Amino acid sequence: MIHVEHAHLRATLQSGVEELSLNLNSDQIDNMIAYLLLLSKWNSVYNLTSIRDPKEMVKQHLLDSLSAAPAFKDAKNVLDVGAGGGLPGMMLAITYPDIKISMIDTVSKKTAFLTQAKTELGLKNVTVHTGRVEALQVKDKFDVITSRAFSELCNFINWSGHLLADGGQFIAMKGVAPNQEIERLPDGWQVEKMQALAVPGLQAERHLVFIKKQLAPA
């Protein structure tokens, strides 16, 4: 029998997923709750997130990440920089099993958790890297590089720009619209668009910032 609290968490997640019009099946919802419970368990020892209450985690972590998920539906190979406990990376990996999702963090206890979560959830499309993103080298560059509350946009681009495939884009998850950060973007990069997000059950500003390399004049 499902624990009563687990059933409540699942119902909250299911309701939010429907509000976001995401097409997820019951196995995917179950996997997201399994991830949440694993995060909560490891959090007591490893301090992966400051949010302790699983009910808050559903809103502030799972649904917050899922509100951005539609922006990634056409991606093929995504890197989540400063992945921490795996947000949005783990949510994207469960939502889109055909998209390759890589996650990198400098903190080995966080990547140990991500590796454990990948194994326990059976996520074949996940790769975990430990180290600094500016030192990462990969054979196949990424068509989308994302981060959630990682660093200022100029650092994000300067540190990971070498990993972006030609024609690829950065999708940064931010709170309030980061207008000052946008003004400080490195030369040669421009914001394609900024999209406001509504997170079910959360009264907070959220924005996605889409950034691409400027095309050289013909």
Backbone torsions as a table, in degrees:
resi	resn	phi	psi	omega
1	MET	NA	135.0	179.0
2	ILE	-67.8	134.4	175.1
3	HIS	-55.0	141.3	-176.1
4	VAL	-56.7	-43.5	-178.9
5	GLU	-64.7	-39.7	179.1
6	HIS	-60.4	-41.2	179.6
7	ALA	-62.6	-38.5	178.9
8	HIS	-66.9	-43.4	178.9
9	LEU	-61.3	-42.3	-178.7
10	ARG	-64.7	-40.7	-179.7
11	ALA	-64.9	-39.8	178.3
12	THR	-64.0	-43.5	179.0
13	LEU	-64.8	-47.0	-179.2
14	GLN	-57.9	-44.4	179.7
15	SER	-62.1	-43.8	179.1
16	GLY	-64.6	-40.5	179.0
17	VAL	-61.7	-41.3	178.2
18	GLU	-65.8	-40.2	178.6
19	GLU	-62.7	-33.5	179.4
20	LEU	-84.1	-2.0	-180.0
21	SER	58.2	38.4	176.9
22	LEU	-91.1	139.4	-177.6
23	ASN	-94.3	83.0	-179.0
24	LEU	-115.2	140.2	178.2
25	ASN	-90.4	174.8	-173.9
26	SER	-66.4	-30.5	177.1
27	ASP	-65.2	-39.6	178.7
28	GLN	-66.4	-41.6	177.0
29	ILE	-61.5	-45.1	178.8
30	ASP	-60.2	-40.2	-179.4
31	ASN	-65.7	-36.8	178.4
32	MET	-66.8	-39.0	177.2
33	ILE	-69.1	-38.4	176.4
34	ALA	-61.0	-41.4	175.7
35	TYR	-60.8	-46.3	-179.3
36	LEU	-59.0	-44.3	-179.1
37	LEU	-67.2	-35.8	176.8
38	LEU	-66.8	-44.1	177.1
39	LEU	-59.3	-44.1	-179.3
40	SER	-63.8	-40.9	-179.1
41	LYS	-66.3	-48.9	-179.5
42	TRP	-67.6	-29.2	-175.8
43	ASN	-62.0	-31.6	-177.9
44	SER	-65.2	-24.0	-179.8
45	VAL	-106.1	-39.9	-169.1
46	TYR	-100.2	-8.3	178.8
47	ASN	53.5	57.9	-178.1
48	LEU	-79.9	-26.8	-179.9
49	THR	-148.3	148.6	180.0
50	SER	-77.2	-13.6	180.0
51	ILE	-85.7	120.5	-174.3
52	ARG	-99.7	-28.5	-173.3
53	ASP	-82.6	117.5	-179.2
54	PRO	-55.4	-32.3	179.1
55	LYS	-64.8	-38.5	176.7
56	GLU	-70.8	-34.6	178.6
57	MET	-60.7	-37.6	178.9
58	VAL	-57.6	-46.4	-177.4
59	LYS	-76.3	-52.0	-169.0
60	GLN	-80.8	-17.9	178.9
61	HIS	-113.3	-59.8	-173.1
62	LEU	-69.3	-56.5	-177.5
63	LEU	-69.3	-32.7	176.0
64	ASP	-59.1	-46.5	178.2
65	SER	-68.0	-41.7	-177.2
66	LEU	-67.4	-26.3	177.9
67	SER	-61.3	-25.9	179.9
68	ALA	-90.7	-12.9	-170.1
69	ALA	-54.6	-41.4	-177.8
70	PRO	-57.3	-26.2	-179.7
71	ALA	-67.1	-16.6	-174.9
72	PHE	-104.3	1.7	-168.1
73	LYS	-62.8	-25.9	-179.3
74	ASP	-98.5	4.1	-179.8
75	ALA	-73.4	159.4	177.0
76	LYS	-117.5	-34.8	-172.0
77	ASN	-145.6	105.8	-170.6
78	VAL	-114.0	139.7	172.1
79	LEU	-114.5	128.0	174.8
80	ASP	-103.4	112.0	-174.5
81	VAL	-92.3	135.2	-177.0
82	GLY	63.8	48.1	-168.3
83	ALA	-65.1	-22.6	178.4
84	GLY	57.4	-122.8	179.2
85	GLY	-82.4	4.3	174.4
86	GLY	105.6	31.7	-178.7
87	LEU	-123.4	123.8	10.1
88	PRO	-89.4	-1.4	-169.5
89	GLY	-49.8	-49.7	-177.2
90	MET	-65.5	-38.5	178.2
91	MET	-65.6	-39.0	178.1
92	LEU	-66.9	-39.0	-178.7
93	ALA	-64.8	-37.8	179.3
94	ILE	-75.5	-38.5	-178.9
95	THR	-67.8	-40.4	-174.7
96	TYR	-124.4	81.9	-176.6
97	PRO	-63.6	-15.0	-179.8
98	ASP	-91.5	-5.5	178.2
99	ILE	-96.5	133.9	175.9
100	LYS	-76.8	127.1	-179.5
101	ILE	-119.8	118.7	173.1
102	SER	-108.1	145.0	178.5
103	MET	-129.7	139.6	178.1
104	ILE	-132.4	139.7	174.1
105	ASP	-149.2	150.6	180.0
106	THR	-80.4	-18.8	-173.1
107	VAL	-92.0	114.4	-172.0
108	SER	-65.6	-28.4	178.5
109	LYS	-69.6	-29.3	176.6
110	LYS	-72.2	-42.0	179.6
111	THR	-72.2	-27.4	173.4
112	ALA	-63.2	-41.7	176.6
113	PHE	-63.0	-46.1	-178.8
114	LEU	-60.3	-40.2	178.8
115	THR	-64.9	-42.1	177.8
116	GLN	-64.0	-43.5	179.9
117	ALA	-63.0	-43.5	177.9
118	LYS	-55.6	-44.9	-178.4
119	THR	-68.1	-49.9	-176.0
120	GLU	-65.2	-33.5	-178.3
121	LEU	-90.0	-4.6	178.5
122	GLY	65.4	39.8	-176.1
123	LEU	-90.9	100.1	-176.7
124	LYS	-76.3	-15.2	-174.8
125	ASN	-95.4	11.4	-175.3
126	VAL	-108.7	135.9	171.5
127	THR	-125.2	137.0	-177.9
128	VAL	-117.3	130.8	176.9
129	HIS	-118.5	140.8	173.6
130	THR	-110.3	128.9	177.3
131	GLY	141.0	-172.6	-178.7
132	ARG	-87.3	136.1	-175.7
133	VAL	-63.5	-31.0	-178.0
134	GLU	-68.2	-17.6	178.8
135	ALA	-97.1	-5.7	-176.7
136	LEU	-72.9	134.8	173.5
137	GLN	-126.1	135.2	179.9
138	VAL	-133.4	154.0	178.1
139	LYS	-72.5	-46.1	179.8
140	ASP	-105.4	116.1	179.7
141	LYS	-71.3	166.9	-171.7
142	PHE	-98.1	138.0	176.6
143	ASP	-83.4	-18.8	173.1
144	VAL	-137.5	132.1	171.9
145	ILE	-119.8	128.9	-175.9
146	THR	-127.2	165.5	172.5
147	SER	-157.7	155.0	178.5
148	ARG	-127.3	111.8	179.4
149	ALA	52.7	43.4	-176.2
150	PHE	-87.6	-61.6	-176.1
151	SER	-162.3	178.1	176.4
152	GLU	-63.2	148.5	-174.3
153	LEU	-55.3	-40.8	-177.4
154	CYS	-64.3	-38.8	176.8
155	ASN	-65.4	-45.7	-179.6
156	PHE	-53.1	-45.8	-178.0
157	ILE	-74.7	-43.7	-179.3
158	ASN	-62.8	-37.2	-176.5
159	TRP	-79.1	-29.4	-173.1
160	SER	-121.9	2.6	-178.5
161	GLY	-58.2	-30.1	-178.5
162	HIS	-68.3	-12.4	-177.1
163	LEU	-98.0	-3.4	-176.7
164	LEU	-86.8	128.3	177.9
165	ALA	-68.5	157.2	175.6
166	ASP	-56.1	131.6	179.8
167	GLY	81.1	0.0	-179.5
168	GLY	-78.8	177.2	-179.0
169	GLN	-142.9	153.3	168.5
170	PHE	-90.0	137.7	170.3
171	ILE	-125.2	103.3	-177.4
172	ALA	-97.0	132.2	176.0
173	MET	-92.3	122.2	-177.6
174	LYS	-130.3	166.1	174.9
175	GLY	-83.0	-104.0	176.8
176	VAL	-69.2	156.8	-178.4
177	ALA	-56.6	121.1	-172.6
178	PRO	-86.9	62.1	-172.7
179	ASN	-60.8	-40.0	-179.8
180	GLN	-67.2	-38.3	177.2
181	GLU	-63.1	-38.0	-179.2
182	ILE	-63.5	-37.1	178.7
183	GLU	-64.1	-24.8	-177.2
184	ARG	-99.1	16.0	178.4
185	LEU	-58.1	145.6	177.2
186	PRO	-62.2	153.8	177.2
187	ASP	-56.0	140.9	175.6
188	GLY	92.4	0.0	179.8
189	TRP	-121.9	145.3	-179.9
190	GLN	-142.5	151.1	176.3
191	VAL	-79.3	122.0	176.9
192	GLU	-76.2	-44.6	177.2
193	LYS	-164.4	162.9	173.3
194	MET	-126.6	134.1	-174.7
195	GLN	-124.5	125.0	175.7
196	ALA	-78.0	140.9	178.9
197	LEU	-114.8	147.8	172.3
198	ALA	-114.2	120.0	-179.4
199	VAL	-99.2	121.7	-179.7
200	PRO	-54.4	128.5	176.6
201	GLY	79.6	1.7	-176.6
202	LEU	-122.9	119.3	177.7
203	GLN	-93.4	76.2	-178.2
204	ALA	-149.6	149.7	178.8
205	GLU	-76.1	134.2	175.7
206	ARG	-138.3	139.4	179.5
207	HIS	-138.9	146.8	166.9
208	LEU	-105.1	135.9	177.8
209	VAL	-116.2	120.1	-179.1
210	PHE	-100.2	122.2	-174.7
211	ILE	-127.1	133.4	178.1
212	LYS	-130.8	162.2	174.8
213	LYS	-72.9	138.4	176.9
214	GLN	-71.3	139.0	176.9
215	LEU	-75.7	136.7	177.7
216	ALA	-67.3	141.9	179.1
217	PRO	-59.6	140.6	-176.9
218	ALA	-68.1	NA	NA
